[in-house]
Amino acid sequence: MRKILVAGNWKMNGDSAANSELIGGIISGLSGIADSAAKPDVLVCPPFPYLAAVREQIAGSDVQLGAQNVSEHPSGAHTGETSPAMLQEMGCTYALVGHSERRALYGETSEQVAAKFAAALAAGITPVLCVGETLQQREAGNTEAVINEQLAAVLDNSGIGAIASAVIAYEPVWAIGTGMTATPDQAQDVHRFIRVVLEAQDADVAAGVQILYGGSVKGDNAAGLFGMPDIDGGLIGGASLKAADFLAIVEAAATL
Ligand code: PGA
């Protein structure tokens, strides 16, 4: 059975004091959830400057550390970028690649995202590959074509075997930060589609990979989403910034 993963994407929010309070709250809340097969894995992705401090604070807890982005290059003249090896050294076990904000605001192409995916994997970091369509693409009936293109870039570059060491996050762009969550059925349809695309190449990989949903997940809609057969947790933005909100989602997952 696939485990549920609840991942917090803090985006460009927080400061030392707020992060410390947030992590403290998450750790103490998690310790109150009984260990069971249903207890989800928990991941936080703080902004880069805070990775070291968060790493120190989560030491010995069940919270894992991830990066919000990673360079596709190993080193050298790339001002402002952070290599996979640097993130690995800072204790990151996951890195988001291809978040829609990176694609839309910073011009990341699917080929570049595929290169980031491969670079993260090569450094021993689990890439969380974000895919998703805009409202315009959905309304034009292009959702599956868009997702297929985003997946194909990674499959062509790294091969299906690499997906076994990755996580996929379906995040419809129209649901991110808008309060407009996809319904469980809408999300399930796309998650199923993703699994079918992967199944065509390797049924075991398709059955094993965690596919998260992201886009306005909150404590009161998480159980409905995570209860769907192909949804294995969430990538949480706004609701990952307050311990109580984030824990409500973790608790909803733990009851499934
Ligand atoms: P949201 O963000 O939960 O605020 O919609 C999700 C994301 O962008 O990962």
Boltz pocket constraint, residues with backbone or C-beta under 6 A from the ligand:
constraints:
  - pocket:
      binder: B
      contacts: [[A, 9], [A, 171], [A, 175], [A, 176], [A, 177], [A, 178], [A, 179], [A, 214], [A, 215], [A, 216], [A, 217], [A, 235], [A, 236], [A, 237], [A, 238], [A, 239]]
      max_distance: 6.0
